[in-house]
Amino acid sequence: MFQVEEELKKLPKEPGVYIMRDRRDAILYVGKAVNLHSRVRSYFRENIGRGPMIDKMVSLIARFEYIVTDSELEALVLENNLIKEYSPKYNTLLKDDKTYPYIKVTVGEEYPRILFSRAMKKDKSKYFGPYTSAAAVKDTIELLNKLYTLRTCNRSLPRDIGAERPCLNYHIKQCLAPCQGYIDREQYREQVAGALDFLNGNYGTVLKELEEKMKAAAEELDFESAAAFRDLHNSVKQVAQKQKITDSVGEDKDIIAMYQDDREAVVQVFFVRDGRLIGREHYYMTHVSEDSRGEILENFIKQFYAGTPFIPRELMLQCDIGDRELIEKWLTGRKGGRVYLRVPKIGAKEKLVELAAQNAKHILEQDRERLKREEGRTIGAVKEIAGVLGLEHIERMEAFDISNINGFENVGSMIVFEKGKPKPSDYRKFRIKTVSGPDDYACMREVLSRRFRHGLEEGKEMQEKELGKEYGSFTRFPDLLMMDGGRGQVNTALAVLQELGLAIPVCGMVKDDNHRTRGLYYNNLELPIDTRSEGFKLITRIQDEAHRFAIEYHRSLRSKAQVKSVLDGIPGVGPVRRKALMRHFKSIEEIRAASVEELAGLPEVSRRAAEEIYGYFHKAP
């Protein structure tokens, strides 16, 4: 048994990381400390003005653990890793799933290529970025390949020169075909040097060359070529215009500012590379209600720069942060060069920080309006449905549907909406086991019985382990059960619930002769609902989602049955080849249309097996 007072006495007076856990052993909070003994004990003192959120967290602590480190810097790194891995409920968290694109030029190859990359590796390539728009990166790569007619293939050159015919890019004049030796290494490298010059921001030369080529083509009445050069010229100008100059000194820096309300904060970052503003991005921080601006920025910097592969030389901040010197030291170690955290007070830099803060405020205010509209579509719609049915409270709604074709592969679907929004993690599929024919009522009876029996059993097991209901996938029962149909389906559901001793409101979503929802069937009455209201729209979405989920499941089973029955009849095609064929060709029709060479191109399919497959689909009637 964990005794908090006894364990507090054992805490070492050394740097490290502490982890707070609740009675279910879930991690509540991860923190770092210069002195674990003092820091952890501070949580269990009374009346120290920590704020209601921390007080709530402390009341949930059942035990804590700690990891001693050699230094505060090591503790900071470990704290970041644990927060990223566990996303504790009471830590201020960066809501970010972004990975940043780079332009990679493989200068270590004899004949370099320009590639899209999501990571900056320590290889012989040159990297440009990071950029905030993957689409912009892909457009730039496409433009560079057109401008400098560079190869895009994966052939190993010069080893494979002349081994195969030139590809389509050569024939449409978008590659100089180094794979055939049509251009020597030095000439090709000159083309690559032009692309590198472009990526470094020198657009003037290429704009001038394109303009001259466009005029020359027009004078020779080659209007098709002139139009192509014109389009390239316009594309280069668009790229050049996006690279806004922000500083006469070509340095890398990130400009960071934020704006917050009582629930979350938005941090805005301007990315400046080589003195040019290449993009901006905003990030949401949650669990910020009691954090100061400096604390939010500190948490953002630690979490964001622990994950991004590029760290600029300077971070310009809206305000100072608590562990500035320690974080500078950590970032310097990650970058392998000096990193500075600065708070500009006057001049152009201060105005840039202010502009970032204004952007953050604008984004959060826009988001508030969006959330208000979304609330009308979701929570407001749920309240409307509750009012129509005369129920005090609805949060979780479950809807069920049955799908089959003349009793073949009967399946059921369960979909869940919480607070008016779908919750796909709680969706469930049921393959009917006890009904062989097209009997929707019997199928629904089986699905509901399995769903609620499973929930009761799971709930009993959770109680025995002293765990809360929310920890079971089926234990949380709905506040309202919505059936796709009228009296018959509702009565089926009520009979199952009565048999299991459950009291859950059940309503039917009734459709008219044109298969459109017209109202709700509840307590033996059909209740009308305004077809223009958000409540009606939510009912329609629930009904459509239940139907879609059941149909998709049924279709997947039919597809698997078809694949199994067709491909398994071909000599030499077993489970491995069947899986490889479907993964590559996607459908039976594509397999049927494939040539022997295309079939044999799969590593899992031999030439003989390819001939068997082709022959099976093309045998004479």
Phi, psi and omega per residue, in radians:
M1 nan 2.292 -3.092
F2 -1.426 2.087 3.103
Q3 -1.841 1.922 -3.027
V4 -1.024 -0.847 -3.089
E5 -1.052 -0.703 3.140
E6 -1.190 -0.715 -3.118
E7 -1.213 -0.549 3.100
L8 -1.076 -0.605 -3.131
K9 -1.188 -0.413 -3.067
K10 -1.541 -0.106 -3.061
L11 -1.105 2.320 3.132
P12 -1.387 2.682 3.095
K13 -1.607 1.011 -3.069
E14 -2.334 2.822 3.085
P15 -1.221 2.694 3.125
G16 2.971 -2.939 -3.124
V17 -2.126 2.398 3.096
Y18 -2.027 2.602 -3.071
I19 -2.261 2.096 3.112
M20 -1.673 2.304 -3.119
R21 -2.189 2.644 3.067
D22 -1.625 -3.034 -3.050
R23 -1.217 -0.281 3.071
R24 -1.627 0.086 3.137
D25 1.286 0.228 3.050
A26 -1.319 2.512 -3.117
I27 -1.390 2.147 3.122
L28 -1.567 -0.697 -3.006
Y29 -2.748 2.502 3.030
V30 -2.166 2.292 3.122
G31 -2.463 2.873 3.078
K32 -1.991 2.799 -3.119
A33 -2.634 2.512 2.984
V34 -1.277 -0.624 3.136
N35 -2.306 1.789 -3.095
L36 -1.032 -0.666 -3.090
H37 -1.037 -0.838 -3.102
S38 -1.287 -0.746 -3.021
R39 -1.174 -0.852 -3.083
V40 -1.196 -0.682 3.130
R41 -1.087 -0.517 -3.098
S42 -1.086 -0.469 -3.133
Y43 -1.192 -0.434 -3.008
F44 -1.818 0.193 3.002
R45 -1.494 2.671 -3.125
E46 -1.667 2.646 3.001
N47 0.939 0.928 3.100
I48 -1.999 0.215 3.026
G49 1.162 0.795 -3.115
R50 -1.392 -0.392 -3.059
G51 1.789 2.689 -3.035
P52 -1.097 -0.604 -3.096
M53 -1.169 -0.760 3.119
I54 -1.191 -0.666 3.084
D55 -1.033 -0.720 3.105
K56 -1.107 -0.765 3.122
M57 -1.066 -0.780 -3.132
V58 -1.079 -0.645 -3.130
S59 -1.148 -0.352 -3.119
L60 -1.646 -0.152 -3.069
I61 -1.212 2.144 3.061
A62 -1.782 -0.555 3.081
R63 -2.782 2.873 3.063
F64 -2.381 2.794 3.041
E65 -2.431 2.913 -3.102
Y66 -2.575 2.761 3.095
I67 -2.244 2.088 3.139
V68 -1.397 2.402 3.105
T69 -2.135 2.918 -3.133
D70 -1.318 -0.425 -3.080
S71 -2.668 2.904 3.081
E72 -1.158 -0.547 3.103
L73 -1.113 -0.761 3.070
E74 -1.085 -0.668 3.124
A75 -1.109 -0.696 3.127
L76 -1.083 -0.777 -3.137
V77 -1.119 -0.776 -3.138
L78 -1.141 -0.703 3.099
E79 -1.018 -0.806 3.119
N80 -1.023 -0.797 -3.108
N81 -1.098 -0.723 -3.116
L82 -1.236 -0.678 3.107
I83 -1.106 -0.744 3.136
K84 -1.116 -0.666 -3.085
E85 -1.306 -0.685 -2.967
Y86 -1.896 -0.266 -3.107
S87 0.777 1.076 -3.067
P88 -1.061 2.597 -3.019
K89 -1.078 -0.607 -3.020
Y90 -1.821 0.124 2.997
N91 -1.527 2.509 2.990
T92 -1.197 2.141 -2.965
L93 -2.059 2.470 3.018
L94 -1.479 2.088 3.085
K95 -1.530 1.625 -3.035
D96 -2.580 2.133 3.049
D97 -2.110 0.425 -3.064
K98 -1.521 2.493 2.885
T99 -2.131 2.455 -2.926
Y100 -1.697 2.346 -3.114
P101 -1.438 2.592 3.069
Y102 -2.195 2.756 2.916
I103 -1.738 2.150 -3.079
K104 -1.944 2.186 3.075
V105 -1.950 2.041 -2.999
T106 -1.434 1.153 -3.072
V107 -1.157 -0.243 3.085
G108 -1.315 -0.222 3.098
E109 -1.513 2.718 3.091
E110 -1.077 -0.708 3.121
Y111 -2.155 1.544 -2.987
P112 -1.094 2.753 3.070
R113 -2.170 2.833 3.047
I114 -1.931 2.122 -2.995
L115 -2.219 2.752 2.981
F116 -1.517 2.340 -3.120
S117 -2.439 2.495 3.069
R118 -1.730 -0.008 -3.120
A119 -2.514 2.564 3.083
M120 -1.806 1.894 -3.052
K121 -1.773 2.802 3.096
K122 -1.506 1.334 3.084
D123 -2.202 -2.898 -3.072
K124 -1.541 0.131 -3.105
S125 -1.482 2.804 2.999
K126 -1.745 2.375 -3.129
Y127 -2.031 2.462 3.069
F128 -2.170 2.278 -3.101
G129 2.342 -2.776 0.061
P130 -1.302 2.688 3.071
Y131 -1.875 2.782 -3.118
T132 -1.662 -0.222 -3.096
S133 -2.111 2.008 3.096
A134 -1.140 -0.626 3.141
A135 -1.109 -0.727 3.134
A136 -1.129 -0.672 3.108
V137 -1.097 -0.803 -3.126
K138 -1.126 -0.680 3.103
D139 -1.118 -0.715 -3.141
T140 -1.143 -0.739 3.117
I141 -1.085 -0.761 3.120
E142 -1.077 -0.738 3.124
L143 -1.092 -0.789 -3.123
L144 -1.107 -0.705 3.125
N145 -1.150 -0.590 3.078
K146 -1.257 -0.739 -3.100
L147 -1.136 -0.744 -2.995
Y148 -1.944 0.114 3.069
T149 0.787 0.961 -3.127
L150 -1.622 2.769 -3.117
R151 -1.303 2.608 3.090
T152 -2.105 0.025 -3.063
C153 -1.426 2.973 3.131
N154 -1.786 0.260 -3.118
R155 -1.133 2.529 3.130
S156 -1.521 1.887 -3.096
L157 -1.982 2.466 0.223
P158 -1.550 0.046 -3.051
R159 -0.981 -0.730 -3.016
D160 -1.683 0.260 3.122
I161 -1.068 2.170 3.135
G162 1.436 -0.030 -3.088
A163 -1.253 -0.572 -3.126
E164 -2.337 2.940 3.101
R165 -1.244 2.713 3.091
P166 -1.159 2.630 -3.081
C167 -1.458 -3.113 -3.088
L168 -1.057 -0.598 -3.108
N169 -0.997 -0.623 3.112
Y170 -1.146 -0.765 -3.078
H171 -1.198 -0.458 3.105
I172 -1.736 0.278 3.025
K173 1.092 0.660 3.053
Q174 -2.035 0.228 3.053
C175 -2.690 2.489 -3.119
L176 -1.534 0.091 3.065
A177 0.950 1.004 2.996
P178 -1.106 -0.339 3.125
C179 -1.162 -0.290 3.107
Q180 -1.882 -0.025 -3.079
G181 1.345 0.326 -3.124
Y182 -1.307 -0.228 3.071
I183 -2.433 2.341 -3.105
D184 -1.427 2.975 -3.018
R185 -1.057 -0.740 -3.084
E186 -1.144 -0.746 3.118
Q187 -1.131 -0.716 3.129
Y188 -1.106 -0.714 3.141
R189 -1.113 -0.550 3.075
E190 -1.120 -0.679 3.081
Q191 -1.106 -0.750 3.124
V192 -1.102 -0.714 3.130
A193 -1.047 -0.650 3.081
G194 -1.097 -0.726 3.117
A195 -1.128 -0.724 3.112
L196 -1.114 -0.693 3.100
D197 -1.064 -0.735 3.103
F198 -1.064 -0.819 -3.110
L199 -1.142 -0.453 3.088
N200 -1.427 0.027 3.027
G201 1.764 0.114 3.138
N202 -1.585 1.552 -3.075
Y203 -1.637 -0.331 -3.030
G204 -1.032 -0.773 -3.091
T205 -1.066 -0.857 -3.083
V206 -1.201 -0.603 3.096
L207 -1.106 -0.736 3.131
K208 -1.118 -0.767 3.140
E209 -1.088 -0.757 -3.130
L210 -1.158 -0.664 3.121
E211 -1.114 -0.733 3.121
E212 -1.122 -0.741 3.137
K213 -1.150 -0.661 3.134
M214 -1.107 -0.781 3.141
K215 -1.160 -0.716 -3.137
A216 -1.106 -0.753 3.132
A217 -1.121 -0.682 3.141
A218 -1.151 -0.702 3.119
E219 -1.120 -0.550 3.109
E220 -1.521 0.124 3.130
L221 1.111 0.385 3.058
D222 -1.608 1.324 -2.994
F223 -1.225 -0.459 3.109
E224 -1.144 -0.796 3.099
S225 -1.161 -0.683 3.133
A226 -1.060 -0.725 3.123
A227 -1.140 -0.670 3.119
A228 -1.117 -0.770 3.107
F229 -1.148 -0.622 3.096
R230 -1.096 -0.782 3.139
D231 -1.095 -0.722 3.096
L232 -1.116 -0.724 3.121
H233 -1.025 -0.782 3.122
N234 -1.138 -0.670 3.130
S235 -1.118 -0.744 3.119
V236 -1.124 -0.716 3.123
K237 -1.078 -0.684 3.122
Q238 -1.107 -0.762 3.114
V239 -1.101 -0.757 -3.111
A240 -1.102 -0.679 -3.109
Q241 -1.188 -0.483 3.139
K242 -1.280 -0.384 -3.104
Q243 -1.515 1.331 -3.071
K244 -1.316 2.324 3.121
I245 -1.304 2.263 3.110
T246 -2.061 -0.237 -3.049
D247 -2.729 2.441 3.115
S248 -1.260 -0.357 3.122
V249 -1.647 2.160 -3.046
G250 -1.379 1.245 -3.123
E251 -1.942 2.861 3.051
D252 -1.692 2.240 3.081
K253 -2.680 2.704 3.008
D254 -2.008 2.342 3.137
I255 -1.849 2.107 -2.944
I256 -2.183 2.193 3.063
A257 -2.581 2.922 -3.035
M258 -2.577 2.938 3.010
Y259 -2.552 2.477 -3.079
Q260 -2.377 2.743 2.922
D261 -2.117 -2.810 -3.046
D262 -1.386 -0.096 -3.094
R263 -2.024 -0.692 -3.094
E264 -2.663 2.986 -3.141
A265 -2.272 2.661 3.019
V266 -1.986 2.219 3.046
V267 -1.852 2.209 3.127
Q268 -1.824 2.311 3.119
V269 -2.147 2.218 2.961
F270 -1.725 2.226 -3.131
F271 -1.724 2.032 3.104
V272 -1.957 2.115 3.137
R273 -2.184 2.212 -3.122
D274 0.943 0.693 3.102
G275 1.388 0.041 -3.099
R276 -2.032 2.414 3.051
L277 -1.352 1.877 -3.071
I278 -1.646 -0.193 3.133
G279 2.917 3.059 3.091
R280 -2.496 2.756 3.132
E281 -2.654 2.632 3.082
H282 -2.088 2.692 -3.044
Y283 -2.423 2.469 3.127
Y284 -1.686 2.404 3.044
M285 -2.022 2.275 -3.131
T286 -1.876 2.951 -3.133
H287 1.049 0.853 -3.025
V288 -1.963 0.125 -2.936
S289 -1.013 -0.556 -3.088
E290 -1.980 0.165 -3.127
D291 -1.609 2.521 3.046
S292 -1.376 2.953 3.136
R293 -1.028 -0.757 3.139
G294 -1.098 -0.678 3.135
E295 -1.160 -0.688 3.138
I296 -1.151 -0.790 3.121
L297 -1.106 -0.675 3.120
E298 -1.091 -0.807 3.127
N299 -1.113 -0.670 3.109
F300 -1.087 -0.855 -3.093
I301 -1.041 -0.770 -3.119
K302 -1.111 -0.771 -3.071
Q303 -1.355 -0.687 -3.084
F304 -1.219 -0.856 -3.048
Y305 -1.419 -0.081 2.965
A306 -1.327 -0.365 -3.058
G307 -1.909 -0.420 -3.089
T308 -1.413 2.427 -3.073
P309 -1.329 -0.304 -3.104
F310 -2.023 2.300 3.088
I311 -2.115 2.129 -3.133
P312 -1.289 2.970 -3.113
R313 -1.255 -0.458 -3.032
E314 -2.453 2.400 2.975
L315 -1.977 2.113 3.097
M316 -1.742 2.074 -2.966
L317 -1.903 2.691 3.110
Q318 -1.231 -0.590 3.126
C319 -2.648 2.930 -3.120
D320 -1.304 2.741 3.139
I321 -2.132 2.775 -3.004
G322 -1.100 -0.860 -3.060
D323 -1.763 0.771 -3.001
R324 -1.019 -0.852 -3.082
E325 -1.128 -0.723 3.128
L326 -1.119 -0.753 -3.121
I327 -1.202 -0.649 3.037
E328 -1.017 -0.764 -3.130
K329 -1.115 -0.730 3.138
W330 -1.144 -0.798 3.140
L331 -1.144 -0.668 3.096
T332 -1.047 -0.727 3.099
G333 -1.138 -0.686 3.137
R334 -1.199 -0.710 -3.093
K335 -1.333 -0.582 -3.020
G336 1.441 0.365 3.125
G337 -2.861 2.802 -3.029
R338 -1.087 2.318 3.084
V339 -2.125 2.371 -3.113
Y340 -2.042 2.431 2.988
L341 -1.905 2.076 -3.063
R342 -2.269 2.635 3.071
V343 -2.063 1.682 -3.111
P344 -1.184 2.454 -3.086
K345 -1.908 -0.493 -3.098
I346 -2.449 2.867 2.987
G347 1.488 -2.901 -3.040
A348 -1.094 -0.664 -3.110
K349 -1.136 -0.709 3.123
E350 -1.116 -0.642 3.124
K351 -1.180 -0.605 3.085
L352 -1.133 -0.735 3.099
V353 -1.097 -0.740 3.107
E354 -1.093 -0.689 3.094
L355 -1.104 -0.711 3.097
A356 -1.095 -0.710 3.120
A357 -1.127 -0.711 3.105
Q358 -1.103 -0.685 3.087
N359 -1.095 -0.746 3.131
A360 -1.074 -0.749 3.120
K361 -1.100 -0.757 -3.141
H362 -1.069 -0.743 -3.135
I363 -1.116 -0.766 -3.111
L364 -1.184 -0.668 3.114
E365 -1.175 -0.693 3.060
Q366 -1.067 -0.708 -3.114
D367 -1.158 -0.617 3.089
R368 -1.052 -0.785 3.121
E369 -1.100 -0.712 3.115
R370 -1.098 -0.756 -3.138
L371 -1.129 -0.609 3.119
K372 -1.126 -0.767 3.095
R373 -1.137 -0.724 -3.138
E374 -1.110 -0.642 3.138
E375 -1.117 -0.633 3.080
G376 -1.107 -0.658 -3.128
R377 -1.307 -0.405 -3.008
T378 -1.962 -1.404 -3.086
I379 -1.095 -0.732 3.114
G380 -1.074 -0.698 3.125
A381 -1.160 -0.672 3.112
V382 -1.122 -0.734 3.116
K383 -1.085 -0.642 3.122
E384 -1.120 -0.761 3.105
I385 -1.103 -0.740 3.111
A386 -1.042 -0.696 3.122
G387 -1.130 -0.720 3.123
V388 -1.088 -0.683 -3.096
L389 -1.515 -0.172 -3.110
G390 1.301 0.519 3.126
L391 -1.749 2.527 -3.106
E392 -1.269 -0.709 -3.005
H393 -2.605 2.322 3.003
I394 -2.315 2.234 3.008
E395 -2.139 -0.877 -3.093
R396 -1.876 2.238 3.069
M397 -2.147 2.396 3.077
E398 -2.099 2.418 3.109
A399 -2.233 2.553 -3.073
F400 -2.230 2.616 3.091
D401 -2.595 2.718 3.124
I402 -2.059 2.475 3.103
S403 -2.357 2.373 3.040
N404 -2.884 2.925 2.990
I405 -2.183 1.825 -3.106
N406 0.917 0.670 3.080
G407 1.460 0.010 -3.134
F408 -1.438 2.237 3.095
E409 0.887 1.062 3.067
N410 -1.058 2.267 3.090
V411 -2.388 2.736 3.068
G412 -2.209 2.671 3.099
S413 -2.186 2.538 3.021
M414 -2.191 2.113 3.077
I415 -2.067 2.695 -3.045
V416 -2.225 2.309 2.975
F417 -2.064 2.284 3.056
E418 -2.124 2.239 -3.092
K419 0.932 0.621 3.073
G420 1.448 0.065 -3.129
K421 -2.074 2.520 3.090
P422 -1.128 2.535 3.098
K423 -2.166 1.411 -3.024
P424 -1.021 -0.464 -3.133
S425 -1.117 -0.359 3.131
D426 -1.756 0.014 3.083
Y427 -1.119 2.601 3.105
R428 -2.441 2.581 3.082
K429 -1.962 2.529 3.125
F430 -2.255 2.208 3.008
R431 -1.696 2.037 -3.018
I432 -1.116 2.302 -3.054
K433 -1.874 -0.512 -2.964
T434 -1.869 -0.073 -3.078
V435 -2.065 2.190 -3.089
S436 -1.776 -0.407 -3.088
G437 -1.882 -3.080 -3.123
P438 -1.401 1.242 -3.134
D439 -2.067 1.600 -3.054
D440 -1.085 -0.635 -3.121
Y441 -1.159 -0.754 3.131
A442 -1.151 -0.687 3.107
C443 -1.090 -0.762 -3.137
M444 -1.137 -0.652 3.107
R445 -1.058 -0.733 3.130
E446 -1.160 -0.792 -3.107
V447 -1.057 -0.848 -3.117
L448 -1.146 -0.686 3.120
S449 -1.085 -0.785 3.139
R450 -1.132 -0.742 -3.116
R451 -1.073 -0.871 -3.025
F452 -1.407 -0.551 3.035
R453 -1.106 -0.763 3.106
H454 -1.038 -0.751 3.135
G455 -1.103 -0.730 3.126
L456 -1.129 -0.743 3.131
E457 -1.151 -0.728 3.137
E458 -1.152 -0.691 3.119
G459 -1.121 -0.701 3.112
K460 -1.104 -0.726 3.128
E461 -1.131 -0.687 3.122
M462 -1.130 -0.715 3.132
Q463 -1.111 -0.681 3.119
E464 -1.115 -0.548 3.123
K465 -1.611 0.057 -3.141
E466 1.042 0.719 3.080
L467 -1.915 2.663 -3.137
G468 -1.272 2.715 -3.116
K469 -1.066 -0.549 -3.067
E470 -1.115 -0.190 -3.103
Y471 -1.530 -0.070 3.097
G472 -1.810 2.539 -3.084
S473 -1.259 -0.509 -3.082
F474 -1.952 -0.110 -2.988
T475 -1.253 -0.456 -3.128
R476 -1.426 1.971 -3.127
F477 -1.526 2.707 -3.093
P478 -1.317 2.720 2.982
D479 -1.429 -0.340 3.106
L480 -2.637 2.309 3.086
L481 -1.793 2.188 -3.067
M482 -2.001 2.073 -3.091
M483 -1.780 2.477 -3.139
D484 -1.445 1.431 -3.113
G485 2.666 -2.982 -3.075
G486 -1.863 -2.296 -2.993
R487 -0.951 -0.802 -3.048
G488 -1.055 -0.847 -3.116
Q489 -1.201 -0.663 3.120
V490 -1.099 -0.798 -3.140
N491 -1.120 -0.619 3.075
T492 -1.064 -0.802 -3.133
A493 -1.135 -0.762 -3.126
L494 -1.091 -0.638 3.130
A495 -1.139 -0.724 3.122
V496 -1.131 -0.786 -3.122
L497 -1.121 -0.705 3.120
Q498 -1.119 -0.706 3.125
E499 -1.079 -0.599 -3.110
L500 -1.633 -0.001 3.111
G501 1.279 0.576 -3.118
L502 -1.936 2.435 3.106
A503 -1.991 1.617 -3.135
I504 -2.213 2.234 3.108
P505 -1.039 2.422 3.140
V506 -2.234 2.265 3.041
C507 -2.276 2.692 3.108
G508 -1.825 2.491 3.066
M509 -1.678 1.774 -2.972
V510 -1.506 2.387 3.112
K511 -1.951 2.724 3.102
D512 -1.560 -3.011 -3.088
D513 -1.137 -0.357 3.111
N514 -1.653 0.247 3.085
H515 1.151 0.508 3.081
R516 -1.898 2.465 -3.132
T517 -1.088 2.350 -3.131
R518 -2.154 -0.321 -3.117
G519 3.088 -3.002 -3.127
L520 -2.040 2.424 3.065
Y521 -1.789 2.054 -3.054
Y522 -2.610 2.310 -3.126
N523 0.908 0.814 3.078
N524 1.154 0.321 3.100
L525 -2.273 2.527 3.009
E526 -1.640 2.054 -3.054
L527 -1.741 2.178 3.111
P528 -1.277 2.698 3.089
I529 -2.504 2.452 -3.099
D530 -1.052 2.051 -3.071
T531 -1.222 -0.156 3.095
R532 -1.696 -0.053 -3.033
S533 -1.455 2.815 3.085
E534 -1.186 -0.541 3.098
G535 -1.090 -0.755 3.116
F536 -1.127 -0.731 3.120
K537 -1.086 -0.651 3.113
L538 -1.161 -0.732 3.107
I539 -1.024 -0.762 3.130
T540 -1.090 -0.739 3.130
R541 -1.107 -0.711 3.125
I542 -1.114 -0.810 -3.126
Q543 -1.085 -0.795 3.133
D544 -1.127 -0.669 -3.111
E545 -1.191 -0.733 3.106
A546 -1.077 -0.739 3.140
H547 -1.155 -0.794 3.138
R548 -1.039 -0.793 -3.066
F549 -1.124 -0.705 3.121
A550 -1.195 -0.761 -3.130
I551 -1.084 -0.764 -3.124
E552 -1.108 -0.702 3.118
Y553 -1.130 -0.770 3.138
H554 -1.115 -0.710 3.134
R555 -1.113 -0.686 -3.136
S556 -1.141 -0.668 3.111
L557 -1.172 -0.715 3.107
R558 -1.099 -0.735 -3.130
S559 -1.092 -0.755 3.126
K560 -1.110 -0.702 3.134
A561 -1.129 -0.693 3.130
Q562 -1.137 -0.829 3.141
V563 -1.036 -0.797 -3.105
K564 -1.088 -0.786 -3.061
S565 -1.220 -0.639 -3.093
V566 -1.359 -0.958 -3.026
L567 -1.256 -0.549 -3.121
D568 -1.220 -0.218 3.103
G569 -1.500 0.007 -3.090
I570 -1.714 2.188 3.115
P571 -1.017 2.357 3.093
G572 1.511 0.029 3.111
V573 -1.912 1.870 3.090
G574 -1.872 -2.935 -3.086
P575 -1.005 -0.694 -3.084
V576 -1.174 -0.834 3.135
R577 -1.177 -0.663 3.118
R578 -1.054 -0.770 3.140
K579 -1.134 -0.731 3.138
A580 -1.121 -0.732 3.139
L581 -1.107 -0.766 -3.096
M582 -1.272 -0.565 3.112
R583 -1.167 -0.647 -3.085
H584 -1.477 -0.774 -3.008
F585 -1.705 -0.240 3.011
K586 1.299 -0.519 -3.103
S587 -2.663 2.841 3.100
I588 -1.090 -0.635 -3.116
E589 -1.100 -0.706 3.135
E590 -1.202 -0.614 3.079
I591 -1.134 -0.749 -3.138
R592 -1.080 -0.627 -3.084
A593 -1.433 -0.185 -3.064
A594 -1.321 2.591 3.069
S595 -1.457 2.961 3.100
V596 -1.056 -0.713 -3.123
E597 -1.111 -0.715 3.126
E598 -1.155 -0.689 3.119
L599 -1.171 -0.741 -3.112
A600 -1.276 -0.200 3.110
G601 -1.250 -0.243 3.082
L602 -1.377 2.349 -3.127
P603 -1.010 -0.531 -3.075
E604 -1.440 -0.173 -3.036
V605 -1.968 2.049 3.104
S606 -1.329 2.927 3.115
R607 -1.066 -0.724 -3.122
R608 -1.134 -0.749 3.124
A609 -1.131 -0.667 3.117
A610 -1.073 -0.720 3.115
E611 -1.148 -0.666 3.095
E612 -1.095 -0.780 -3.124
I613 -1.129 -0.807 -3.138
Y614 -1.081 -0.776 -3.138
G615 -1.107 -0.621 -3.141
Y616 -1.076 -0.737 -3.077
F617 -1.475 -0.280 -3.066
H618 -2.090 0.318 3.114
K619 -1.196 2.600 -3.118
A620 -1.132 2.494 3.134
P621 -1.173 nan nan
